[in-house]
Each structure stands twice: as C-alpha cells, then as structure tokens.
Amino acid sequence: MSDWLLGHEAQVRLAVFLSLFAVFIILQQVHPLRSMPGGWRRSATNIALVVIDTLILRVAFPLLAFELAVNLGAAGDGWLRGLPAAVGVVAGVLLLDVAIYWQHRILHVVPLLWRLHRVHHADTGFDVTTGVRFHPLEIVLSMGIKLGLIAVLGIPALAVLIFELALSAGSLFTHANVALPPRFEHAVRWIFVTPDMHRIHHSVHREETNSNFGFHLSMWDRIFRSYRDQPRDGQTTMSIGLHEFREPRQSRHHRIGNRSGYSRIVRLLNNRFSSAEISYFLVANVLVLGTLAYAYALDSSYPDFYYFSIQEDEYLEWSTFWAFLLAAVAYVRSGAVFGKAARTLPWYLYGVALFCFVVAMEEISWGQRLFGYRPPAYFLEHNFQQEFNFHNVVDTDYRKLALTLVIVGYGVVLPLAAQFSFMKSWLARVDVAAPTIALLPAFAGTLVVYYLYPWSHSGEWVEFMLGLSFLFSALVMPLSHGNGNQSVGPDRSKSTKVTAVAYVAVIGLGLTGGAVSGAARAAHPDNLQAARIEVEAIYRDFENGLAATKCNVHKRLYTFVIEYDQTDLLTGSYSQLQSQGLPAERAEFFLDPWNSPYWIRDRCDRRSNQRMIYVYSFGPDRRRDSTPTEILGDDIGKFIPAK
C-alpha cells in the first residue's frame, strides 16, 4: 500500500480536498447559518492564499510529511516502531492532533507568531474558504513542526496519511457556514470539533478567540480547559474577525499583496519588538542554522575537506568544545548576577553551567588525546571509542533520548512555557530562568537535523549547533526572580554584537585548537620504534590468518575483535610482545605507545575492483592524518595484502 500511496498520495489528498470543498460549498448555499460579508472577492482572496501556500510548501520541503514517514518507516527509525501496527497508527494520529492543538494555542500567545496567525482570524466572514486562509509562513512553520515530530517519534506513514486527510477535511468542515441540527451538533461535538464550536474561536471577543483551539478532537479543549460551549452574542449574531480589521477590504489585504506590504510588516514588528531584538533573532538563528549550509556545501562539493572537518581534534570538535565552555562561563556569570539580585542560590543557572562544562570536557574526552594518558580499563572495554568519556558508555537509545529531552526541554518547551503568564510566574518562583524564545528555530532545527541525520557524522554538526545555541542563549539570558516583576540581564541593544563576537571567538579558538593539537609533537625514539614493531606484529597476525577483515570496515582494532569475534588476535604475535615489555593492558586493548587505539581499515572499491587494507596508529600527534587510501602524516601503519 505504501508504494502505491507514495506515488499517488498527493492526488488522493487533492481529490479528497476538492470533493469536500465542493460538498461544503453546496451545503452553504442550501442550508447556511449566517449571511457572509465580502462576497466573491473575500472568497477569491482566501482561495488564492491556499494556492500560494501549496506552491511554497512544495518548494520549501523536498519531502513532505507522508513521504518522510514512508522513508523513515523503511529505515525502521522512531520510538513508535516497536508498537503493534494498529497501536502505532492510533498513537501517531493522537500525538499529531494534540501537537497541532498546542501549536495553535502557542500561535495565539507568542506575539511574533500571532502576527502570522491573525491573517486567518482577520477574515470577517466564516465559511469553508476561511478554512484555507493561512499566512504562507505559518504553513511552512506548521509543516516543519510536523516533519520534526514524524522524525523524532517515528510516526507510521498510515497515521500521517490519516491525519493529513483529516486535517484537510476537518479544516473545511469546522469552518463551514452550515446550520447543523442542534441535537446532531451537540452529539458530534463530544468527539469532534464542529462549526458551531470553532466559530466561537473566531469571535471578536478576546476571551472567546482564546478558546476552542482544537482542530479535530474536541477532548483536547476539555482536557486543557480551553473549551467554551457558546458565544456570548449567539451563533447567528456574533461578530467574526478582529476589532482592528472589521472592514472586509482591510481583512482581504491584511498586509498581503498590497504595494506597501513590506513596510507595513516592518512597522508591525517594530510595534512589538525593538530593532535590536529583531536583529538578534535574525543573526543568532542564521549563525546556528547556517552551519547546515556549510556542512551541505562541504559534503556535496568538497568531500575530502568534509572528512577532514569531522575528525577528532579538528577545528569542528574544538569549536564545539569552546562553544560549550564559553556557555558554561556565561551561565556562571548570569547565575552570579541573578543570585546577587535575588539573594538566593541560582541552582538552575549553575546546573545548566555544569551541564555545558561537562559536555565541553566530554567533547575532548577530558583531555585524554591532548595529554596522552591511558583511561581506566572500564572505559577501554565498555566505551567503543576507548576514551575517557561517559556518554559513549551509555546505550545509544538512552543517549539519543537524553539529548532529545535536553533540546526539546530547554530550547523549546521552556521558552514556550514562559510565554504563558501563569507559567512565567511559577518559573520565577522556583528560580528557573527560561531561555529566550528567539532561539527556538535554532534549537528546533538542531533537533530535526539530529533525527534526519542527512550526512555521515551529522552528530558532529548537531553538537556544534547545540553548543552555539546554548552560548547565544546564555549571553542574552533574561533573568527574573520573585514574582517575575524584577529583572536583571544584559543590555539588549548590544545582544547582536555580543553574539557575533562570541561566534567569531568560537570559530577562532576552534581553528587555533585544531592547529595546536595537529602540530608535530616531539616523539621519543623508543616510542616510534615500539609502534613500528607492534604494527609489524599485527600485520603478521593478519597475514598468518588469525583474523579476517571485511569490506569497508574501519574500526578500532579492539572493537573489531569483539564485534567480529576475531579473538585469535588476542593470542598472536602482537600479544606475545608482552614478553619484550609490552604492558598487558596495552596488549589486551590494542593500544599504541601513546595510549591511542590501533585501527584497521578495509576499503573496497567495487567500481575499480580494488581493495586496500591497512593497520595503523595515529602516531605521536594522537590524531588521524591518513585517508581511506593513504597512510599520511605521522601515522604509523602497514598495508595488508588482500586475499
């Protein structure tokens, strides 16, 4: 079914949409509830918007929701994949529906997002064409959120298709100007959102506009206490739209398509946000998300430099280290300012600072490669990188869950929660400072890349983006305490400059760190000679048939032995060097004289029918210089003839 739907999903959705649109247009003519202002011009404007929105979506997203779900399903990724098929579909539909409920609610709370969403509410009429009237940027934002949820949760393709069809049908039905029989309407709204229920949401009265946010299922409004049964002015006589856009002409244009649209949008933004805040929003998010463009350019046009960039102790890893370390310093400073003003222990900010410091040190394995010390045996055995860091000891699924919770909890949920006055007051009472909502696109984009994993070693870019996001957040941390009325924090007018300077500092320190760690280190002649003897011994073990490698394997030798059950290597020529002074721990875990792992690389090129196999050490600089086909730099290795 998926193969057929993948080829025809767009046609199915279009057919359902057009059929239901025609049905509701006819019903509105046969049995309308209210008379509609604006005539055909209002309807034409609304229909034009849905055409524009559809075209923009197809340009902005190479994969839409259903296609992404099919691709992820084929890869077996996502938290819902382990559930029985029927349970996964039901859970997927419910999760998407509750997500769109909260997305809708947040659109009403965050001023910048409300600027987009009020295009929908500016319509002074309420009919089936209102259901397709949305700002293009809101449609793009909504699709981005759905793609992120599908990627993170692994929502089944069938659930996505059901939801997308229900979304199109529900949007038309809930906005239809149709008079439903009262008993039927009352019974239906116990489960589904009805036109009478949703019409209240389009009232000019603010308290009614901020109610009945549901799209499909009415239970979310009941559960989250946003349900309103009837409008105070009655269904047939209530006023629709927004007070500031009561004339159909104003509603129709509403900053879209008029000759002064750009300047009007700028004035709208400046009425709510200062130019410094807008500048910070643009600069900070471009710097974080611009990493994706850089990674894409390297991967597609300069693969060798991409390979160089993601290596250990290169500029990217060092930039990530400095981003998190500087973020830790900034959070400590913010905590000190907050603690002094509030006369309390800034536990939360110090906790975030500790998190950033630990991540920074984990990034460089607490200096193991820098100083060349041998980590405890536990890490050599249980950490697949054979390094002194804790995150690689944890199961991959738990590590992925933990990072997801950090990104979503800190970068998305907290700033959104702080937009609600009651949550902002509660956070202030418990001395939790929410990060700025301006960085929500940066955090959300980082999460999406983490789950889509578009390139090899995408995790390296995710870590860098996350480090920048934490650093930029720390530099403009809004601090409040008590009832939230007293605030301390940085000068907002300087936020953009500080952010730009911090970015330059991170990149500069990263490049310096990569250059310094890559500089030639003085190597004791005895260590160089020992490495050559040990590589020669490992070479003989492979030559003598104690182990057989496989095409396109590139692993630490100890990991290779364990994963491929090549335990005979533990008793070969290399192990016998213990009689000549090789330490037992180095022999057991295949460590070179500088306490770095020996590696085995087997590269098969099926096009040229060539195979290259070699064993190597990083050498005295404790970093990889070799390429898939050459032993370079101070790496010490030897090619093994393919058999």
Number of C-alpha atoms within 10 A of each C-alpha: 6 14 9 8 17 14 11 12 17 13 11 13 17 14 12 16 19 13 12 18 20 13 13 21 18 13 15 19 11 11 12 17 17 17 13 15 15 15 11 10 13 21 21 12 17 21 18 13 17 19 13 13 20 13 11 15 18 12 9 12 13 9 14 16 22 26 20 22 25 21 15 21 18 10 9 14 19 19 16 20 17 12 11 9 14 12 11 20 23 15 17 24 21 16 17 19 20 18 15 20 21 15 15 19 18 18 17 19 16 15 15 15 16 18 17 18 21 18 22 21 24 26 30 28 25 24 27 26 26 25 22 21 23 20 19 21 15 19 18 18 14 15 17 20 20 18 22 22 21 27 25 20 16 24 32 27 25 22 23 23 21 15 21 17 18 20 17 19 20 22 22 24 25 25 24 27 28 23 17 15 8 10 8 9 17 15 10 13 18 13 13 18 24 24 25 25 26 26 24 29 25 27 26 21 19 12 12 19 20 18 21 26 27 27 23 25 20 22 17 20 19 14 9 10 11 16 21 18 13 14 19 12 12 10 16 12 11 17 20 21 26 21 14 10 17 16 16 19 14 14 25 23 15 19 17 17 10 11 9 10 14 13 11 15 15 13 12 14 17 14 10 13 15 13 15 16 19 16 15 25 20 13 17 24 20 14 18 24 19 15 16 20 10 12 20 16 13 16 16 10 11 12 14 11 11 19 14 16 19 19 16 19 25 22 25 24 25 26 28 28 29 27 31 29 24 26 29 27 19 22 26 20 17 26 25 18 16 24 17 12 15 18 11 13 14 21 14 16 27 19 15 19 26 18 15 24 21 19 23 25 18 18 22 20 20 17 15 18 21 15 11 15 14 20 17 12 16 12 18 23 17 15 18 15 19 26 29 25 21 14 15 17 18 12 9 11 9 11 14 14 12 12 15 18 15 16 20 17 13 18 28 22 17 21 20 21 17 21 16 13 12 10 14 21 19 16 21 20 14 14 23 19 23 26 25 20 21 19 23 23 20 26 26 19 21 27 26 21 19 22 23 16 14 14 13 11 13 17 17 18 24 24 23 22 26 24 26 30 27 27 27 30 23 25 23 22 21 18 24 24 24 15 14 16 9 12 14 15 14 15 10 16 14 13 21 22 15 18 21 16 11 19 20 12 16 26 18 16 19 23 18 16 21 20 15 14 20 17 10 13 13 8 13 10 9 9 15 18 11 16 24 17 14 27 23 18 18 27 21 16 21 18 15 12 10 17 18 13 18 12 14 15 14 19 19 23 22 26 24 19 19 11 11 12 11 17 15 12 21 18 13 18 19 22 21 15 17 14 9 7 9 17 14 14 15 20 19 17 22 26 24 27 24 22 25 27 25 25 22 23 24 21 17 17 11 9 6 7 7 10 16 18 22 22 24 28 31 24 26 23 21 26 21 21 19 18 12 14 14 12 20 13 14 20 19 22 26 17 19 18 12 13 7
